[in-house]
Every structure is written in C-alpha cells, then in structure tokens.
Amino acid sequence: MKKQSPSFSITLRLRYPNTVGQLNQIISAVSTAEGSLGTLAVVSSNHQTIVRDISFDSRDVEHAQRIVEAVSRVAGVEVLDVCDRTFAMHVGGKIEVNTKVPLISADELSMAYTPGVARVCRRIHEDREASFEYTIRANTVAVITDGTAVLGLGDIGPEAALPVMEGKAALFKVFGGVNAFPICLDTKNTEEIIKACKQLAPGFGGFNLEDISSPRCVEIEQRLIDELDIPIFHDDQHGTAVVTLAALRNALKLVGKDMDKIRITINGAGAAAYAITRLLQAVGAKHIVLCDRKGIICDVPSDGANLVKKWLAENTNPERLQGGLDDAMVGADVFVGVSAADVLSLDSVKKMADNAIVFAMANPDPEIDPDLAARHARVVATGRSDYPNQINNVLCFPGLFRGVFEVHARVINDEMKIAAADAIAGVVAADELRPDYVIPSVFDKRVAEAVARAVASAAEATGAARR
C-alpha cells in the first residue's frame, strides 16, 4: 500500500462548535480514514464556534477525498474550504526574476540602461567572451524540454512540462546558487530542437536538457556538444548516472566488494541506463547485463534504428546471457532499476549474491517494494524521499553547474562526472556508512559545495576550463 505523502497534502478550513471534545472527534476522523495529521491553526474563535485550518497528508487524490468526507460527517462540522497544498504552491508559478541593482535614481537608470549600457554592448561586440563577465550569462543555465518524457507522466507536451522545469530552476537556485530559466519547446523534431538551442545559446552559460524522450535525447545532446562551445548536460542521463555511482561507491565499501569484480544487472534500456552503464564502465565495471521489456539485451537490433540499444548490445553482457530479468538476477551483486514499478520480484532478489545491493529507482513507484527487497538485500536505495538512501539528481546538477561556471568550462566530461560522484560519496564519512545511509541527504549543504570544488578541479586538470 502507498504511503501518505506531502505531495497529496490537504488543508481543510473548518467551522465547528466551541465545545470540549469536538477537535478530538475531528482528529479521530482523520486518523480513522488513515490520514497523516499535520498542522493545526486557529483562524478565529468566539464562545460559540471555532474556525480552524487542519492539514493532513494522504496517499492519492481519492484517499484525500475520503478523508474530507469523513471529517465532513462529524456532527457539527462545516467544511468551509478544501485547499490542495501542492496546487496552492504552484499558483502564479514557483520562480520569478529580481533585479540585482537599485534603480531609484536617474544616474542609476542611465548606467543600467540607456545611454550607459551601450558602452557595455560595444565591449561585448568587440569580444563575445566578455558576455560572460558583464551579463547574467556566466551563471545562468537554460532548462530545456519538449515535454516528451516527463518523469512518471510521459509525453504530456511543453505546457504541462513547465511546472517540472520551474521546479528544476528553483532547485538550481536554492541548492547551487545558479540562475535557471525554463524553456519549453513546442516541437518534437530533433533538428528543430537542436536549431532552437543553438539560437538560444548566446544568452546562456550552459544547457540542462530535461525530459526529452530516448533515444532522441542522446543524439540531441551529442550534437549540441559538438556544435556549441558551452557545457551541455542531459540530467536524466548523467545526473542519474553520477548519483548512482556515488551511492554504489559507498555501498560497495559497506559490503566489501570491488567494482571490477561485481556482476551488475540494470533493468531499463533508455537514456538513463545508457549513461549509467557508460559511467560504471569508465570506473572499472566489467560485468554488466541490461534488460528491457523483452528480457536480456544480447543481440543488436535488426533495424539498427535505436542507437542506444545498439550500443548496449555491443558493449554489455560479455557472457552473452539470454532469458528474462529473473535469469539476469542469478548471482548478481547489484541491481539498478531505471524502468517501471513492480517488475522485480522478491524471488529474483533472493537469487542474487550475498550482501546484495538493490537500487530500485523507478518513480513514483519503485521496481520492488523497498521493505520487501530489504529482506534479502544488504543495501536498498530508491528515488523516493520517504525511504532511506534516496538517489536524487539534485545531489548532482546544482553543484556540478556551480563548479562548471566557476571555471567557465567548455564541456562536462567523464572526469568531471566521476569527480562529482566521488565528492557526493565522500560527504558520507567511512565511520558513518551503514545500510540505510550510503548517500547524503539532498538537504546536506556540504554536497553542492563539495561537488562544485571537485568538478572545477577536474575541469582544470583535463583542460576543459577556460579560466
């Protein structure tokens, strides 16, 4: 059964008689309906009545409605308003633009805008690199999507994807101090997306590609890397890979296994699986088997159209195993899920090696119930915030771009990604490692700073830094 979640949090405004025991009846109704009670706040009161706001978390929309109905049936209670707190947070959007300079006098206006700004424009015209010094560009990333692969929702279009892009922009600012603008493109055409990005490039220091369907996203990213001189980062691929590697580094320390000796099964054959595979191989992993809906990937696709699956078929499964996911799990030390809910059974987990590691990262519901997996696996991680060991990309991208911008890097290479993963892993000290703590919290303020330093150093060491 799903857990109650703040993403389905409701605030009720109630009017009820100011009598002893009335509030207890309301709280009992919420509890009986399996709501998780939150804050209570008195709005107004007199000798006859009380108006109070009561918040609770629920499992989903239907569950929330059942709780509202249960409260409304309490004798004397009048429901004045029902507020979905998630929708309320989104009213008017989640981000805004603020000015960094005061504009309260004619002198200030003449410097910030005409005529003074013309001098700065001429300076940039003479040297385009000066745009990184005299504009917002040096610390600004575009979060670009076409809305074709929004997490848990699929192809919902650019308008519906905008709340996610706004959220991403907010995370960039809060966790990394990086300015970010959501750019939602009304096209699914690969060439048009590439063209639009190239046209937008003069206004940004880097691009974060987001929620673009596979395998198109791989081609779009590579083309932009080849054709632009600013860093390009597809977070669904590389952010996921970096944080997965960080968690795996620590999990392997805990169970005493080596990267080059372990057997890894990855379920899912999209962009995230592709990037995870490449990054794990870059740090020494040799025995990786990929599975898709049809089972173990062994043969190169006959049509050759899906370049991601073609690469996976050619570069994984060295023993040429065949069969389904259940077969791929036999003797595996590590399971990495970037696929769909409930595709992994406990029986399959039981077939894994001793001290098994299970990363069930499908969102919003993982490949296996984490509590179930923990009956056999030594370390279990998910993509969810309500379980230990959340593998969340926010551990990576804010600090990574902070480091990239600090040294004005041209690209984001493998060495920088590995440095980011090691920095994330390093926040958890060796004496702090335990099965339910192999990855730091997204709210650990040390993470972004550590990642930024490591990425900047790796950029300098590999010649990717401009300064």
N, C-alpha and C positions, 0 to 999 in steps of 0.2 A: 504493500500500500504506500502511496506517495506520502511524503512528509508535508506538514504545514510549512508554507514558505512566505517570506515577506513580499515576494512578487505577487501574491494574492492577498494583500493586506487591505482590510476594510475599516473605515471609521464610521460608526453609527452615531448620529445625534438623536438622543432620546429625551422625551419628557415623561416623567413618571411621578407618582405621589411621593411626597417627602415623609415617608413613614419608615419605621425600623424594619429592616429585613428585605426591603424592596430591591436594593442593589444586590444583595446576596442571591436573590431569585434570578436576576438578570445574568450574573456571573455563572450561576449554575446552568442556565440555559445554554450559554456559550460553551461551557465545558462539556455538557452532555452531548452537544452536537459536534464535539471533537474540534472545536476551535482553540487556537492558542492565544490566550488573552494577552493584550499589550497594555498600552497606556490608558489611564482613566483621568478625565479632566472635567471639572465642573465649569459650565458656561455661565449659568445663572441659577439662583435658587431663592425661594421665599418659604413661608410657612406651609404653603400648600403643595408646591411642586419643585422639582429639580430638573434642570436641563443639563445633560452631561454627554460628553463625547467619549465613546468607548471604542478602542481599536482591537482588532484581532487578526491573526494570520490564518489562512485556510489552505486547502490543498489545490483547489482549482475554482473556476467560476461557479460551477454547480454546487460545490461544497459551501462556498461563501453564501450563496443564495439560501441554502438550507439553514445556515446559522442565523441569517437575517430573519427568516420565517420563524425559527424557534424563539428568538428574542421577542418578535412582534406578538407572539402568542402569550407572553407573560401578562397576567392580569394587570391592567392599569398602565401598561407601557404604550407610548405613542412614538412611532419611528418618524422623526422629522426629516431626516436626510440620510442617504447612504452614499458615502464617498469612497470610490476605489482609489486608494492612495497612489498606486502606480500611474493611473491616468492623470491624477491631480499633479504629480511631479512633472508630467510632460506638457502641461498646458503652457502654451507660448514657447515651447522648446526648452532645451536644457543648457544652451550656451548663448553667449552674447559677445559683442565686440566693445571694448573700452579703449579710450584714448590714454596714452602714457604721458602725454604732455599737457600742461594747462593751456587753455585758450580763452583767457579772460581779459586780454588787452589787445589793442591794435598792433603793438610791437610783436607779441607772440603770434598773432594771426599772420603777420607779414613774413615771419620766418617759417612757420609750419605750412603755409600755403603761399599764394602769390603775393609779392613777386619773388620772395626769397627762395622758394622751393625750386625755381628754375635753375639756380646755380647748382643745386644737387643733381638735378636731372642731367645737366650738361656733363657733370663729372661722371655719371654712370654711362652716359652716351660715349664718352671717351674710353671708358674701361668698364665693361659689363660686370666684371668681378666685383666692382665697387658696390653693386646692388646688395651684396651680402653684408656690407658694412653699414650702409645708410638706409636700409629698409627692413621691414619685418621678415623678409625672406630668409635671413640667416637662422631663424629659429622657428620656422613655420613649415608644417607638413600638410599636404593635401590628403585627405582620407577619401579614396576614390572607389566607387562601386557602380555596378549596373543592376544590382538587386537580384541577381540570378541564383545566388546560393546563400541566402541569409540563414544563419545558424538556426536549425530546428524548424525553419519555415520554408526553405527552398526558394523558388523563383516567384517572388512577390512584387517585383518591379521597383523602380527607383524611388518613387514617392514613399512607399511603405517601408523601404530600407532606410529612409532618412533618420528615424529615431535611433536606429542602431549606430549610424555614422555619427550622429550628435553625441551619443554615449561614448563612442571611441574618442572623439575630440575632447570630451570632458576628461576622460582618463589620461590622455596625453598631458593635459594641463595640470591636473591635480597631482599626478604621480611623477611627472618628469619635467614640469615647467616648460613644456613645449606647446607652442600655439598650433592649433589644428583646425582646418576647415573641412566640413563635409561637402563632397562633390558627388552628386548622384546623376549619372549619365543615362539619358533616355535612348539607349541603343544597346543591342546585344552583339553587334557586328564587331569582330575583333579589330579589323583595320580602322574602323571609326573610333573605337576606344583608344587605340594607340595614337591616332591622329589628334584626338581631343587632349590627351595627356601631353603630347608634345607642344600643343598650342598653349596649354596652361603652365608649362614648365617655367617660364620667366618669372612667375610670381611666387614660386615656392622653392624651399631648400631641399625638399625631398618628397617622394610619393609613398604613401602606405596604401597598397591595394587591398581591397576588403570584399569578401562575399561575392566573388566572381567565380562562376562555375568552372569545374575541371572538365577537360584538360586545357580549356581556353586560357585560364589564368596563368598557366605555366608559360605558354607562348607569349602572352601579353607582357608578363614580367620580363622575360628574357629579351624581347625586342626592345623594350624601354631601357633596359640596362645597356644594350648595345648602342642605342641611338641617342641617349641623353647623357649629360655629364653631372647629374645629381643622383643621390642614392635612391634606389627603388627597393621596396620591401613588401612582399606579399605576406602579411601577417598570418593568414590562415595556414600557409605553408611553414614559413620559417620561424614565426613566433611559437607555434605549436612544437616545432622540432627542437628549438632551443630549450624550452621549459621541460619538455620530455627528457632531453639529455641531462638537464640539471637534476631532475628527480631520479633518473636512472643512475647517475654517478653516485648519489648518496645511498640509494637502495642497494647497489652492488657492494658498497663499503660495508653496509649493515649485514649483508648475508655472506660476505667474504668470497665474492666471485669476481672474475676478470672479464672485461669487455670482449676480449678476443677469443674467449673460450665459451661464452654463453650461447644458447640457442634462443633466438627471438622469433616469436610469431606476431605478425601485425595483421589485424583484420581491418579491411578497408583498403581500397586501391586508388584513392583520389589524390588530390594535391598534397594534403597533409601527410598521408602515408609515404608519398614520393619524397617529400622533404625530410621526413624523419629517417627514412631509410638511408638517404644520401649522407645526412649528418652523422648518423651512427656509424656508417661505414668509414667516414672521414676520421673517426676517433678509434677505429680498430675493430669494429664488429664484423664478423666474418660469416656467421650462420644466421641468416635472416630469411624467413619464409613469409610471403604475402598471401593473403586470401581475399577474394572478393565474393560476390553473391553466388558465384558458380563453384567456389572452392579454391583450392591451392592454385596460385598462378604458376604455371610451368611452361606453357607454350606461348610463343609470340603470336599475338592476334593476327589472323589470316589477312584481314583487310589493312592492317598497319595504320589505321586512322587515329587510334588513341596512342599518342606518343608516350604518355605516362605509363600505360600498361605495357607497351613495347619495351620501354627501358627497364621496368620492374621485372619482366620476364627474362630479359637478357642478363640482369645483374644481381638477381637474388636466387634463392633456392638452389644452392650449389649441388645438393644431393638429388635434385630433380624429383622431389617427393610429389605424390599425387593423392587426390582424395579431397575431403572437405575440411572444415575448420577443426572438427573433432580429431582428425588424423594429424593435423598440423600441431596440435597441442601436446601430443605424446612426447614426453621428455623435455618440453620447452622450459627454459628458465624464466622467460619473460613473455608476458602477453601485453601487447599495446593495441588498444581498440580505438579506432577513429572511424566508426561505422554507424551502427544503429542499435537501438535499445533491445535488450533481452536476446541477443544472438548467441551468447556464451552460457553454457550450462555448468552447473557445479560438477557434473561428471567429467566434463572436459578439463576443468581446473584440477580435479583430482589426478588426472593423467600427467600433470606437469611434474617437473623435477622437484626435489626437496627445496625448501626455502624459496618457493616460487614468488615471483613479482607480477602483480596484475595491475595494469593501468587501463581502466575501463573509462574512456574519456568521451564517449558519445554524450551529447547534450540535447535536450534537458535530462534524458534518462539514459543511464549507462548500459553497457553491453551485458552486465550482470549486476544484481543487487550487491553492493559492496559488503554488506554484512554477511551475505551468503558466501562471497568469494573469500572472505577472511577466515572461513572455517578451514581452508587448506592453505591459502597463500600467506606468506610471511609479511609481505608489504602490499597494500592495496591503495591505489590512488584513483581519483575521478576528476572530472571537470567541474564538479559541483562545490558550492561553498558550504553546504550543510553536512559535509563529510570531511574527515581529515585528509591531508595531502591533496589539496586542490591544485591541479595542473592548469594554471590560468595564464593566458598570454600577457596579462597586464604586468606580470613579473618581468617581462622582457621588453616590449616595444617602447615604453616611455623612457627608460634608462638607455636603451640602445640608441634611440634617436638623439637623446641628450648628448651622449658621447660622440655620435656622428657629427652633430652640429658644432660641438666644441672644437673639433679639429678640421671642420669643413671637409669631410671625407667625400670622395668622388663616388665610391661604391660601398656596398656592405658585403664583404667576402666571407668565406667559410671560417677563416681565422678569427674574425670579429664575432661571428655567431658562437663559435666554440668558447671564446673568451667570455661572452655574455653568459653562456650556460655554466661555466666554471665559477663565475662570480656569483650567480644565483645559488648554486650548490654550496659555495663557500660561506654564505651567510649562516648556514646551519653548522655550528661547531661540531667537531668529532665527538665530543662528550655529550652532545645534545641529541645525537641521532637515535631514533627509536622507530619502530614500525609505523607509528602514526604521525611521525614528524621527519620526513625526508626532504621536504620542500618548505621554504619560508612562507609566511602569510603574505598576501598581497598588500596588507597594511603595514608591513615592516618597512619603515622608512630607510633602512640601510640598503635595501635591494637596489633601488634606482641609482643611488649614488655609486654603489659597487659596480653595477653594470656599466654605467657611464664611464667610469675610470678605466675599466678593463677594455671596453670597446675602443675608447680613444687611444689607449696604449697599443692595442693590436692594429689599429688603423695606421698609426705612426710606424710601427715595426714592419708592416707589409707594404708601405709606400702608398697607401690609399688616402692618407691625409694631405690636404692642401697646405695646412699651416701647423 
